[in-house]
């Protein structure tokens, strides 16, 4: 089975996620989390409704929920949306959140999805638009450059190393540990939280 972009994003969030999920085979039961369920409903709504609506100024062909695979990277991923113009593709990512932050993990996701699109469709991805939508709606444009793509490929390689070696990677305690589904079994999370 190829790795998915989600697998790599989970490593970017915390390398121990990769170990718990891909090496030990544990489930994070994210379907029990309200925000995850609400986010999935939002994505399904946009996959079915307004298929011709282009939420960005550029005009072109809209791609919705398209899946891509790279044989070279042994990586698969699914986009929320994209707009294909004559000379480029604009990636659109939707997030169910009021925290409108272009995080490092989100940049990894955008970088890998851009690489998959370019390899499969043969057009460059130079920009993305992240649409945050929960109680309010905000669009943030992101320039997709080689720095983002190369960093994303580094994270992909690190993810593969953890799986191949089967050794729990190091991670530092921070606020993400407090809400982590593996906090009770993780040496970092369990020793630092109540």
VENZI-V441533 format. One record per residue. N is the residue number from 1. PHI is phi in whole degrees, -180 to 180 (999 if undefined). PSI is psi in degrees with one decimal (NA if undefined). Layout:
n:N phi:PHI psi:PSI
n:N phi:PHI psi:PSI
//
This chain:
n:1 phi:999 psi:131.5
n:2 phi:-72 psi:157.0
n:3 phi:-70 psi:154.4
n:4 phi:-107 psi:162.0
n:5 phi:-58 psi:-37.4
n:6 phi:-60 psi:-40.6
n:7 phi:-58 psi:-42.9
n:8 phi:-72 psi:-38.3
n:9 phi:-63 psi:-37.4
n:10 phi:-64 psi:-37.7
n:11 phi:-63 psi:-42.8
n:12 phi:-63 psi:-34.4
n:13 phi:-68 psi:-49.7
n:14 phi:-160 psi:121.9
n:15 phi:-57 psi:-25.5
n:16 phi:-68 psi:-25.7
n:17 phi:-56 psi:-45.6
n:18 phi:-59 psi:-43.0
n:19 phi:-64 psi:-49.6
n:20 phi:-65 psi:-40.4
n:21 phi:-85 psi:-51.7
n:22 phi:-90 psi:-21.7
n:23 phi:-99 psi:-50.9
n:24 phi:-84 psi:-17.9
n:25 phi:76 psi:25.7
n:26 phi:-81 psi:153.1
n:27 phi:-103 psi:139.8
n:28 phi:-91 psi:-3.3
n:29 phi:49 psi:45.4
n:30 phi:-68 psi:-18.0
n:31 phi:-65 psi:-16.8
n:32 phi:-84 psi:-8.5
n:33 phi:-90 psi:127.8
n:34 phi:-59 psi:-42.7
n:35 phi:-68 psi:-33.0
n:36 phi:-67 psi:-44.8
n:37 phi:-63 psi:-43.2
n:38 phi:-65 psi:-39.2
n:39 phi:-64 psi:-40.7
n:40 phi:-65 psi:-38.5
n:41 phi:-64 psi:-40.7
n:42 phi:-61 psi:-44.4
n:43 phi:-64 psi:-43.8
n:44 phi:-63 psi:-38.6
n:45 phi:-60 psi:-45.9
n:46 phi:-74 psi:-23.7
n:47 phi:-73 psi:-26.4
n:48 phi:-102 psi:-32.6
n:49 phi:-103 psi:152.4
n:50 phi:50 psi:48.7
n:51 phi:-65 psi:-19.6
n:52 phi:-98 psi:-9.1
n:53 phi:-72 psi:129.6
n:54 phi:-109 psi:109.9
n:55 phi:-82 psi:29.0
n:56 phi:-150 psi:155.5
n:57 phi:-62 psi:-32.1
n:58 phi:-69 psi:149.1
n:59 phi:-105 psi:150.5
n:60 phi:168 psi:-166.6
n:61 phi:-87 psi:130.8
n:62 phi:-90 psi:130.9
n:63 phi:-110 psi:132.6
n:64 phi:-128 psi:129.1
n:65 phi:53 psi:36.7
n:66 phi:-79 psi:140.6
n:67 phi:-105 psi:140.0
n:68 phi:-131 psi:152.8
n:69 phi:-138 psi:139.4
n:70 phi:-114 psi:115.9
n:71 phi:-69 psi:-36.9
n:72 phi:-62 psi:-41.6
n:73 phi:-95 psi:-11.5
n:74 phi:52 psi:54.7
n:75 phi:-138 psi:139.4
n:76 phi:-126 psi:157.8
n:77 phi:-163 psi:157.6
n:78 phi:-125 psi:128.6
n:79 phi:-88 psi:155.2
n:80 phi:-74 psi:-58.1
n:81 phi:-154 psi:163.7
n:82 phi:-156 psi:155.6
n:83 phi:-116 psi:119.6
n:84 phi:-96 psi:115.0
n:85 phi:-101 psi:-175.7
n:86 phi:-62 psi:-34.4
n:87 phi:-122 psi:-1.9
n:88 phi:-160 psi:175.2
n:89 phi:-127 psi:132.5
n:90 phi:-105 psi:119.2
n:91 phi:-82 psi:136.8
n:92 phi:-123 psi:122.8
n:93 phi:-118 psi:131.6
n:94 phi:-106 psi:136.7
n:95 phi:-128 psi:131.1
n:96 phi:-87 psi:86.5
n:97 phi:-164 psi:149.3
n:98 phi:-95 psi:-9.0
n:99 phi:-85 psi:100.6
n:100 phi:-90 psi:78.9
n:101 phi:-128 psi:128.1
n:102 phi:-88 psi:89.5
n:103 phi:-80 psi:170.3
n:104 phi:-63 psi:-37.5
n:105 phi:-67 psi:-37.9
n:106 phi:-66 psi:-37.9
n:107 phi:-64 psi:-37.6
n:108 phi:-62 psi:-44.9
n:109 phi:-60 psi:-48.3
n:110 phi:-64 psi:-40.3
n:111 phi:-62 psi:-47.9
n:112 phi:-68 psi:-41.3
n:113 phi:-63 psi:-38.2
n:114 phi:-62 psi:-43.3
n:115 phi:-62 psi:-43.1
n:116 phi:-63 psi:-43.3
n:117 phi:-62 psi:-48.0
n:118 phi:-61 psi:-42.7
n:119 phi:-67 psi:-37.5
n:120 phi:-86 psi:-34.2
n:121 phi:-107 psi:-9.9
n:122 phi:71 psi:20.1
n:123 phi:-126 psi:149.1
n:124 phi:-74 psi:149.7
n:125 phi:-112 psi:108.0
n:126 phi:-104 psi:-17.9
n:127 phi:-150 psi:157.8
n:128 phi:-134 psi:159.4
n:129 phi:-126 psi:124.3
n:130 phi:-102 psi:124.4
n:131 phi:-108 psi:111.5
n:132 phi:-90 psi:129.9
n:133 phi:-149 psi:108.7
n:134 phi:-141 psi:-89.1
n:135 phi:-94 psi:-17.3
n:136 phi:-137 psi:169.7
n:137 phi:-125 psi:131.7
n:138 phi:-144 psi:134.3
n:139 phi:-106 psi:131.6
n:140 phi:-126 psi:120.0
n:141 phi:-78 psi:145.6
n:142 phi:-132 psi:127.9
n:143 phi:-80 psi:126.7
n:144 phi:-99 psi:109.9
n:145 phi:-120 psi:-179.0
n:146 phi:-65 psi:-29.6
n:147 phi:-62 psi:-46.5
n:148 phi:-64 psi:-45.0
n:149 phi:-65 psi:-44.8
n:150 phi:-65 psi:-39.8
n:151 phi:-63 psi:-41.7
n:152 phi:-62 psi:-39.6
n:153 phi:-68 psi:-35.0
n:154 phi:-63 psi:-44.4
n:155 phi:-64 psi:-37.7
n:156 phi:-61 psi:-46.0
n:157 phi:-64 psi:-40.3
n:158 phi:-63 psi:-38.9
n:159 phi:-62 psi:-46.2
n:160 phi:-62 psi:-38.2
n:161 phi:-63 psi:-42.4
n:162 phi:-60 psi:-44.3
n:163 phi:-67 psi:-43.7
n:164 phi:-67 psi:-40.9
n:165 phi:-82 psi:-28.7
n:166 phi:68 psi:24.9
n:167 phi:-111 psi:134.4
n:168 phi:-65 psi:122.8
n:169 phi:-77 psi:163.1
n:170 phi:-76 psi:152.1
n:171 phi:-156 psi:152.7
n:172 phi:-102 psi:150.1
n:173 phi:-73 psi:135.9
n:174 phi:-154 psi:-171.6
n:175 phi:-61 psi:-25.9
n:176 phi:-63 psi:-29.9
n:177 phi:-63 psi:-30.6
n:178 phi:-64 psi:-27.9
n:179 phi:-114 psi:14.8
n:180 phi:-80 psi:139.4
n:181 phi:-71 psi:-17.3
n:182 phi:-103 psi:10.0
n:183 phi:-57 psi:-34.5
n:184 phi:-75 psi:-23.2
n:185 phi:-108 psi:-9.6
n:186 phi:-83 psi:129.7
n:187 phi:-59 psi:-35.4
n:188 phi:-73 psi:-51.3
n:189 phi:-68 psi:-42.5
n:190 phi:-71 psi:-30.2
n:191 phi:-84 psi:-15.1
n:192 phi:-114 psi:-3.9
n:193 phi:-125 psi:160.3
n:194 phi:-85 psi:NA
//
